[in-house]
Amino acid sequence: MQWNWPVETNNFEGVAYCNWLGEKIGKKLRLPSHEENYWMRENARYQEANHNLHQYGSPSPVDMFYGEINGEKVYDISGNIWRHSVSVLTVMDGFQTHPVYDDFTLPSIDGEHTHILGGSWISVGNEANI
C-alpha cells in the first residue's frame, strides 16, 4: 500500500481522523473551512495542482503538488481530490435550484452538509477555479 495517496472517505470519517490524530499528537486538529481554503488558494505562490486532466487521469500522491505560503510548502491546496470542510453548506441570495438537480441540491442545503473544497483531478473549466 502506498501511504502517500489520498483516502476517499466521508466528512464524518475525516472529522474522526482529525480527532484521533489530534489526540495522538496532543494538538487540536480539524478539517479546513471554506474561508481558509480560499485564503490558501489566494495566497499560495508557485502553486501546482493535479486538475483539468492536465497532470494525471487519476488522483496522485498527496505530497506531489504544492504551493508556498510564507516560505512553507502546503500540499494539495487545489486539485487532486475533493476535500471535506467544517463549513456548513449555504447558498447565495437569489439561488434557485435547477429543475434537473432538485433531488441533488435541495437535500444538501439542510444545515447538516458541508462544503467540499479544492476541485479534483477530473475538475475542468470553472470547477477547478476559485
CNS distance restraints for C-alpha pairs under 8 A (distance, minus, plus):
assign (resid   4 and name CA) (resid  61 and name CA) 5.21 0.50 0.50
assign (resid   4 and name CA) (resid  62 and name CA) 5.72 0.50 0.50
assign (resid   4 and name CA) (resid  63 and name CA) 6.72 0.50 0.50
assign (resid   5 and name CA) (resid  59 and name CA) 7.71 0.50 0.50
assign (resid   5 and name CA) (resid  60 and name CA) 6.36 0.50 0.50
assign (resid   5 and name CA) (resid  61 and name CA) 4.35 0.50 0.50
assign (resid   5 and name CA) (resid  62 and name CA) 5.62 0.50 0.50
assign (resid   6 and name CA) (resid  59 and name CA) 7.31 0.50 0.50
assign (resid   6 and name CA) (resid  60 and name CA) 7.48 0.50 0.50
assign (resid   6 and name CA) (resid  61 and name CA) 6.62 0.50 0.50
assign (resid   6 and name CA) (resid  62 and name CA) 6.03 0.50 0.50
assign (resid   6 and name CA) (resid  81 and name CA) 7.45 0.50 0.50
assign (resid   9 and name CA) (resid  13 and name CA) 6.33 0.50 0.50
assign (resid   9 and name CA) (resid  14 and name CA) 6.89 0.50 0.50
assign (resid  10 and name CA) (resid  14 and name CA) 6.30 0.50 0.50
assign (resid  10 and name CA) (resid  84 and name CA) 7.48 0.50 0.50
assign (resid  11 and name CA) (resid  15 and name CA) 6.20 0.50 0.50
assign (resid  11 and name CA) (resid  84 and name CA) 5.66 0.50 0.50
assign (resid  11 and name CA) (resid  85 and name CA) 7.44 0.50 0.50
assign (resid  12 and name CA) (resid  16 and name CA) 6.17 0.50 0.50
assign (resid  13 and name CA) (resid  17 and name CA) 6.04 0.50 0.50
assign (resid  14 and name CA) (resid  18 and name CA) 6.30 0.50 0.50
assign (resid  14 and name CA) (resid  31 and name CA) 7.26 0.50 0.50
assign (resid  14 and name CA) (resid  84 and name CA) 7.33 0.50 0.50
assign (resid  15 and name CA) (resid  19 and name CA) 6.26 0.50 0.50
assign (resid  15 and name CA) (resid  30 and name CA) 6.49 0.50 0.50
assign (resid  15 and name CA) (resid  31 and name CA) 6.65 0.50 0.50
assign (resid  16 and name CA) (resid  20 and name CA) 6.11 0.50 0.50
assign (resid  17 and name CA) (resid  21 and name CA) 5.97 0.50 0.50
assign (resid  18 and name CA) (resid  22 and name CA) 5.78 0.50 0.50
assign (resid  18 and name CA) (resid  29 and name CA) 5.26 0.50 0.50
assign (resid  18 and name CA) (resid  30 and name CA) 5.38 0.50 0.50
assign (resid  18 and name CA) (resid  31 and name CA) 7.11 0.50 0.50
assign (resid  19 and name CA) (resid  23 and name CA) 6.14 0.50 0.50
assign (resid  19 and name CA) (resid  28 and name CA) 7.35 0.50 0.50
assign (resid  19 and name CA) (resid  29 and name CA) 6.41 0.50 0.50
assign (resid  19 and name CA) (resid  30 and name CA) 7.22 0.50 0.50
assign (resid  20 and name CA) (resid  24 and name CA) 6.24 0.50 0.50
assign (resid  21 and name CA) (resid  25 and name CA) 6.20 0.50 0.50
assign (resid  21 and name CA) (resid  29 and name CA) 7.54 0.50 0.50
assign (resid  22 and name CA) (resid  26 and name CA) 5.59 0.50 0.50
assign (resid  22 and name CA) (resid  27 and name CA) 4.77 0.50 0.50
assign (resid  22 and name CA) (resid  28 and name CA) 5.11 0.50 0.50
assign (resid  22 and name CA) (resid  29 and name CA) 5.19 0.50 0.50
assign (resid  23 and name CA) (resid  27 and name CA) 6.49 0.50 0.50
assign (resid  23 and name CA) (resid  28 and name CA) 7.30 0.50 0.50
assign (resid  30 and name CA) (resid  86 and name CA) 7.69 0.50 0.50
assign (resid  31 and name CA) (resid  84 and name CA) 6.86 0.50 0.50
assign (resid  31 and name CA) (resid  85 and name CA) 5.18 0.50 0.50
assign (resid  31 and name CA) (resid  86 and name CA) 5.77 0.50 0.50
assign (resid  32 and name CA) (resid  36 and name CA) 6.18 0.50 0.50
assign (resid  32 and name CA) (resid  37 and name CA) 6.55 0.50 0.50
assign (resid  32 and name CA) (resid  84 and name CA) 7.73 0.50 0.50
assign (resid  32 and name CA) (resid  85 and name CA) 5.18 0.50 0.50
assign (resid  32 and name CA) (resid  86 and name CA) 6.15 0.50 0.50
assign (resid  33 and name CA) (resid  37 and name CA) 6.21 0.50 0.50
assign (resid  33 and name CA) (resid  85 and name CA) 5.25 0.50 0.50
assign (resid  33 and name CA) (resid  86 and name CA) 5.18 0.50 0.50
assign (resid  33 and name CA) (resid  87 and name CA) 5.23 0.50 0.50
assign (resid  34 and name CA) (resid  38 and name CA) 6.24 0.50 0.50
assign (resid  34 and name CA) (resid  85 and name CA) 6.57 0.50 0.50
assign (resid  34 and name CA) (resid  86 and name CA) 7.54 0.50 0.50
assign (resid  34 and name CA) (resid  87 and name CA) 5.76 0.50 0.50
assign (resid  34 and name CA) (resid 115 and name CA) 6.79 0.50 0.50
assign (resid  34 and name CA) (resid 117 and name CA) 6.91 0.50 0.50
assign (resid  35 and name CA) (resid  39 and name CA) 6.14 0.50 0.50
assign (resid  36 and name CA) (resid  40 and name CA) 6.20 0.50 0.50
assign (resid  37 and name CA) (resid  41 and name CA) 6.28 0.50 0.50
assign (resid  37 and name CA) (resid  77 and name CA) 7.26 0.50 0.50
assign (resid  37 and name CA) (resid 117 and name CA) 7.13 0.50 0.50
assign (resid  37 and name CA) (resid 118 and name CA) 7.62 0.50 0.50
assign (resid  38 and name CA) (resid  42 and name CA) 6.18 0.50 0.50
assign (resid  38 and name CA) (resid 130 and name CA) 7.07 0.50 0.50
assign (resid  39 and name CA) (resid  43 and name CA) 6.03 0.50 0.50
assign (resid  40 and name CA) (resid  44 and name CA) 5.67 0.50 0.50
assign (resid  40 and name CA) (resid  69 and name CA) 7.53 0.50 0.50
assign (resid  40 and name CA) (resid  77 and name CA) 6.82 0.50 0.50
assign (resid  41 and name CA) (resid  77 and name CA) 6.39 0.50 0.50
assign (resid  41 and name CA) (resid  78 and name CA) 7.23 0.50 0.50
assign (resid  41 and name CA) (resid 130 and name CA) 7.35 0.50 0.50
assign (resid  43 and name CA) (resid  69 and name CA) 6.49 0.50 0.50
assign (resid  44 and name CA) (resid  67 and name CA) 5.18 0.50 0.50
assign (resid  44 and name CA) (resid  68 and name CA) 5.15 0.50 0.50
assign (resid  44 and name CA) (resid  69 and name CA) 5.01 0.50 0.50
assign (resid  45 and name CA) (resid  67 and name CA) 5.45 0.50 0.50
assign (resid  45 and name CA) (resid  68 and name CA) 5.02 0.50 0.50
assign (resid  45 and name CA) (resid  69 and name CA) 6.48 0.50 0.50
assign (resid  46 and name CA) (resid  66 and name CA) 7.78 0.50 0.50
assign (resid  46 and name CA) (resid  67 and name CA) 5.25 0.50 0.50
assign (resid  46 and name CA) (resid  68 and name CA) 6.40 0.50 0.50
assign (resid  47 and name CA) (resid  65 and name CA) 7.60 0.50 0.50
assign (resid  47 and name CA) (resid  66 and name CA) 5.65 0.50 0.50
assign (resid  47 and name CA) (resid  67 and name CA) 3.86 0.50 0.50
assign (resid  47 and name CA) (resid  68 and name CA) 6.94 0.50 0.50
assign (resid  47 and name CA) (resid  77 and name CA) 7.94 0.50 0.50
assign (resid  48 and name CA) (resid  65 and name CA) 5.25 0.50 0.50
assign (resid  48 and name CA) (resid  66 and name CA) 5.48 0.50 0.50
assign (resid  48 and name CA) (resid  67 and name CA) 6.22 0.50 0.50
assign (resid  49 and name CA) (resid  55 and name CA) 7.94 0.50 0.50
assign (resid  49 and name CA) (resid  65 and name CA) 5.46 0.50 0.50
assign (resid  49 and name CA) (resid  66 and name CA) 6.99 0.50 0.50
assign (resid  49 and name CA) (resid  76 and name CA) 6.69 0.50 0.50
assign (resid  49 and name CA) (resid  77 and name CA) 7.58 0.50 0.50
assign (resid  49 and name CA) (resid  78 and name CA) 5.95 0.50 0.50
assign (resid  49 and name CA) (resid  79 and name CA) 5.23 0.50 0.50
assign (resid  49 and name CA) (resid  80 and name CA) 6.86 0.50 0.50
assign (resid  50 and name CA) (resid  54 and name CA) 6.64 0.50 0.50
assign (resid  50 and name CA) (resid  55 and name CA) 5.42 0.50 0.50
assign (resid  50 and name CA) (resid  56 and name CA) 6.75 0.50 0.50
assign (resid  50 and name CA) (resid  59 and name CA) 7.54 0.50 0.50
assign (resid  50 and name CA) (resid  60 and name CA) 7.32 0.50 0.50
assign (resid  50 and name CA) (resid  65 and name CA) 7.09 0.50 0.50
assign (resid  50 and name CA) (resid  78 and name CA) 7.68 0.50 0.50
assign (resid  50 and name CA) (resid  79 and name CA) 4.90 0.50 0.50
assign (resid  50 and name CA) (resid  80 and name CA) 4.86 0.50 0.50
assign (resid  50 and name CA) (resid 120 and name CA) 7.22 0.50 0.50
assign (resid  50 and name CA) (resid 121 and name CA) 5.16 0.50 0.50
assign (resid  51 and name CA) (resid  55 and name CA) 6.90 0.50 0.50
assign (resid  51 and name CA) (resid  56 and name CA) 8.00 0.50 0.50
assign (resid  51 and name CA) (resid  78 and name CA) 7.83 0.50 0.50
assign (resid  51 and name CA) (resid  79 and name CA) 4.75 0.50 0.50
assign (resid  51 and name CA) (resid  80 and name CA) 6.18 0.50 0.50
assign (resid  51 and name CA) (resid 119 and name CA) 7.19 0.50 0.50
assign (resid  51 and name CA) (resid 120 and name CA) 5.70 0.50 0.50
assign (resid  51 and name CA) (resid 121 and name CA) 3.96 0.50 0.50
assign (resid  51 and name CA) (resid 122 and name CA) 5.92 0.50 0.50
assign (resid  51 and name CA) (resid 123 and name CA) 5.80 0.50 0.50
assign (resid  51 and name CA) (resid 124 and name CA) 6.92 0.50 0.50
assign (resid  51 and name CA) (resid 128 and name CA) 6.62 0.50 0.50
assign (resid  52 and name CA) (resid 121 and name CA) 6.17 0.50 0.50
assign (resid  52 and name CA) (resid 122 and name CA) 5.72 0.50 0.50
assign (resid  52 and name CA) (resid 123 and name CA) 5.33 0.50 0.50
assign (resid  52 and name CA) (resid 124 and name CA) 4.34 0.50 0.50
assign (resid  52 and name CA) (resid 125 and name CA) 7.03 0.50 0.50
assign (resid  52 and name CA) (resid 128 and name CA) 6.88 0.50 0.50
assign (resid  53 and name CA) (resid  57 and name CA) 5.68 0.50 0.50
assign (resid  53 and name CA) (resid 121 and name CA) 5.86 0.50 0.50
assign (resid  53 and name CA) (resid 122 and name CA) 5.57 0.50 0.50
assign (resid  53 and name CA) (resid 123 and name CA) 7.46 0.50 0.50
assign (resid  53 and name CA) (resid 124 and name CA) 7.30 0.50 0.50
assign (resid  55 and name CA) (resid 121 and name CA) 7.98 0.50 0.50
assign (resid  56 and name CA) (resid  60 and name CA) 7.29 0.50 0.50
assign (resid  56 and name CA) (resid 121 and name CA) 7.11 0.50 0.50
assign (resid  57 and name CA) (resid 121 and name CA) 6.82 0.50 0.50
assign (resid  57 and name CA) (resid 122 and name CA) 7.13 0.50 0.50
assign (resid  58 and name CA) (resid  80 and name CA) 7.84 0.50 0.50
assign (resid  58 and name CA) (resid 121 and name CA) 6.19 0.50 0.50
assign (resid  58 and name CA) (resid 122 and name CA) 7.55 0.50 0.50
assign (resid  59 and name CA) (resid  80 and name CA) 5.18 0.50 0.50
assign (resid  59 and name CA) (resid  81 and name CA) 6.45 0.50 0.50
assign (resid  59 and name CA) (resid 120 and name CA) 7.78 0.50 0.50
assign (resid  59 and name CA) (resid 121 and name CA) 6.01 0.50 0.50
assign (resid  60 and name CA) (resid  64 and name CA) 7.14 0.50 0.50
assign (resid  60 and name CA) (resid  80 and name CA) 6.29 0.50 0.50
assign (resid  62 and name CA) (resid  75 and name CA) 6.58 0.50 0.50
assign (resid  62 and name CA) (resid  76 and name CA) 6.24 0.50 0.50
assign (resid  62 and name CA) (resid  80 and name CA) 7.78 0.50 0.50
assign (resid  63 and name CA) (resid  75 and name CA) 5.88 0.50 0.50
assign (resid  63 and name CA) (resid  76 and name CA) 7.45 0.50 0.50
assign (resid  64 and name CA) (resid  75 and name CA) 7.32 0.50 0.50
assign (resid  64 and name CA) (resid  76 and name CA) 7.94 0.50 0.50
assign (resid  65 and name CA) (resid  75 and name CA) 5.79 0.50 0.50
assign (resid  65 and name CA) (resid  76 and name CA) 5.81 0.50 0.50
assign (resid  66 and name CA) (resid  73 and name CA) 6.12 0.50 0.50
assign (resid  66 and name CA) (resid  74 and name CA) 5.37 0.50 0.50
assign (resid  66 and name CA) (resid  75 and name CA) 4.13 0.50 0.50
assign (resid  66 and name CA) (resid  76 and name CA) 5.69 0.50 0.50
assign (resid  66 and name CA) (resid  77 and name CA) 6.79 0.50 0.50
assign (resid  67 and name CA) (resid  73 and name CA) 5.76 0.50 0.50
assign (resid  67 and name CA) (resid  74 and name CA) 5.47 0.50 0.50
assign (resid  67 and name CA) (resid  75 and name CA) 6.52 0.50 0.50
assign (resid  67 and name CA) (resid  77 and name CA) 7.18 0.50 0.50
assign (resid  68 and name CA) (resid  72 and name CA) 5.22 0.50 0.50
assign (resid  68 and name CA) (resid  73 and name CA) 4.63 0.50 0.50
assign (resid  68 and name CA) (resid  74 and name CA) 5.94 0.50 0.50
assign (resid  69 and name CA) (resid  73 and name CA) 6.58 0.50 0.50
assign (resid  69 and name CA) (resid  74 and name CA) 6.89 0.50 0.50
assign (resid  76 and name CA) (resid  80 and name CA) 6.63 0.50 0.50
assign (resid  77 and name CA) (resid 118 and name CA) 6.51 0.50 0.50
assign (resid  78 and name CA) (resid 117 and name CA) 7.70 0.50 0.50
assign (resid  78 and name CA) (resid 118 and name CA) 4.18 0.50 0.50
assign (resid  78 and name CA) (resid 119 and name CA) 6.00 0.50 0.50
assign (resid  78 and name CA) (resid 120 and name CA) 7.39 0.50 0.50
assign (resid  78 and name CA) (resid 128 and name CA) 7.70 0.50 0.50
assign (resid  79 and name CA) (resid 118 and name CA) 5.50 0.50 0.50
assign (resid  79 and name CA) (resid 119 and name CA) 4.81 0.50 0.50
assign (resid  79 and name CA) (resid 120 and name CA) 4.31 0.50 0.50
assign (resid  79 and name CA) (resid 121 and name CA) 5.44 0.50 0.50
assign (resid  79 and name CA) (resid 123 and name CA) 7.55 0.50 0.50
assign (resid  79 and name CA) (resid 128 and name CA) 6.99 0.50 0.50
assign (resid  80 and name CA) (resid 119 and name CA) 7.11 0.50 0.50
assign (resid  80 and name CA) (resid 120 and name CA) 4.54 0.50 0.50
assign (resid  80 and name CA) (resid 121 and name CA) 4.52 0.50 0.50
assign (resid  81 and name CA) (resid 118 and name CA) 7.17 0.50 0.50
assign (resid  81 and name CA) (resid 119 and name CA) 6.32 0.50 0.50
assign (resid  81 and name CA) (resid 120 and name CA) 4.11 0.50 0.50
assign (resid  81 and name CA) (resid 121 and name CA) 6.22 0.50 0.50
assign (resid  82 and name CA) (resid 116 and name CA) 6.05 0.50 0.50
assign (resid  82 and name CA) (resid 117 and name CA) 5.55 0.50 0.50
assign (resid  82 and name CA) (resid 118 and name CA) 5.55 0.50 0.50
assign (resid  82 and name CA) (resid 119 and name CA) 5.20 0.50 0.50
assign (resid  82 and name CA) (resid 120 and name CA) 5.22 0.50 0.50
assign (resid  83 and name CA) (resid 116 and name CA) 5.36 0.50 0.50
assign (resid  83 and name CA) (resid 117 and name CA) 4.91 0.50 0.50
assign (resid  83 and name CA) (resid 118 and name CA) 6.34 0.50 0.50
assign (resid  83 and name CA) (resid 119 and name CA) 7.97 0.50 0.50
assign (resid  84 and name CA) (resid 114 and name CA) 7.15 0.50 0.50
assign (resid  84 and name CA) (resid 115 and name CA) 6.58 0.50 0.50
assign (resid  84 and name CA) (resid 116 and name CA) 4.80 0.50 0.50
assign (resid  84 and name CA) (resid 117 and name CA) 6.24 0.50 0.50
assign (resid  85 and name CA) (resid 114 and name CA) 6.13 0.50 0.50
assign (resid  85 and name CA) (resid 115 and name CA) 5.81 0.50 0.50
assign (resid  85 and name CA) (resid 116 and name CA) 6.05 0.50 0.50
assign (resid  85 and name CA) (resid 117 and name CA) 6.92 0.50 0.50
assign (resid  86 and name CA) (resid 114 and name CA) 6.28 0.50 0.50
assign (resid  86 and name CA) (resid 115 and name CA) 7.49 0.50 0.50
assign (resid  87 and name CA) (resid 114 and name CA) 5.30 0.50 0.50
assign (resid  87 and name CA) (resid 115 and name CA) 5.77 0.50 0.50
assign (resid  88 and name CA) (resid 111 and name CA) 6.10 0.50 0.50
assign (resid  88 and name CA) (resid 112 and name CA) 6.74 0.50 0.50
assign (resid  88 and name CA) (resid 113 and name CA) 5.87 0.50 0.50
assign (resid  88 and name CA) (resid 114 and name CA) 4.17 0.50 0.50
assign (resid  88 and name CA) (resid 115 and name CA) 6.16 0.50 0.50
assign (resid  89 and name CA) (resid 108 and name CA) 7.49 0.50 0.50
assign (resid  89 and name CA) (resid 109 and name CA) 6.16 0.50 0.50
assign (resid  89 and name CA) (resid 110 and name CA) 7.93 0.50 0.50
assign (resid  89 and name CA) (resid 111 and name CA) 6.78 0.50 0.50
assign (resid  89 and name CA) (resid 112 and name CA) 7.79 0.50 0.50
assign (resid  89 and name CA) (resid 113 and name CA) 5.73 0.50 0.50
assign (resid  89 and name CA) (resid 114 and name CA) 4.59 0.50 0.50
assign (resid  89 and name CA) (resid 115 and name CA) 5.07 0.50 0.50
assign (resid  90 and name CA) (resid 109 and name CA) 6.48 0.50 0.50
assign (resid  90 and name CA) (resid 111 and name CA) 7.88 0.50 0.50
assign (resid  91 and name CA) (resid  95 and name CA) 6.23 0.50 0.50
assign (resid  91 and name CA) (resid 109 and name CA) 7.78 0.50 0.50
assign (resid  97 and name CA) (resid 101 and name CA) 6.79 0.50 0.50
assign (resid  97 and name CA) (resid 102 and name CA) 5.90 0.50 0.50
assign (resid  97 and name CA) (resid 105 and name CA) 6.83 0.50 0.50
assign (resid  97 and name CA) (resid 106 and name CA) 7.28 0.50 0.50
assign (resid  98 and name CA) (resid 102 and name CA) 6.23 0.50 0.50
assign (resid 101 and name CA) (resid 105 and name CA) 5.86 0.50 0.50
assign (resid 102 and name CA) (resid 106 and name CA) 5.66 0.50 0.50
assign (resid 103 and name CA) (resid 107 and name CA) 6.69 0.50 0.50
assign (resid 104 and name CA) (resid 108 and name CA) 6.96 0.50 0.50
assign (resid 105 and name CA) (resid 109 and name CA) 6.79 0.50 0.50
assign (resid 106 and name CA) (resid 110 and name CA) 7.74 0.50 0.50
assign (resid 108 and name CA) (resid 112 and name CA) 7.56 0.50 0.50
assign (resid 108 and name CA) (resid 113 and name CA) 5.73 0.50 0.50
assign (resid 109 and name CA) (resid 113 and name CA) 6.77 0.50 0.50
assign (resid 118 and name CA) (resid 128 and name CA) 7.32 0.50 0.50
assign (resid 119 and name CA) (resid 123 and name CA) 5.66 0.50 0.50
assign (resid 119 and name CA) (resid 127 and name CA) 6.18 0.50 0.50
assign (resid 119 and name CA) (resid 128 and name CA) 5.21 0.50 0.50
assign (resid 119 and name CA) (resid 129 and name CA) 7.91 0.50 0.50
assign (resid 120 and name CA) (resid 128 and name CA) 7.37 0.50 0.50
assign (resid 123 and name CA) (resid 127 and name CA) 5.39 0.50 0.50
assign (resid 123 and name CA) (resid 128 and name CA) 5.38 0.50 0.50
assign (resid 124 and name CA) (resid 128 and name CA) 5.65 0.50 0.50
assign (resid 125 and name CA) (resid 129 and name CA) 7.18 0.50 0.50
assign (resid 126 and name CA) (resid 130 and name CA) 7.98 0.50 0.50
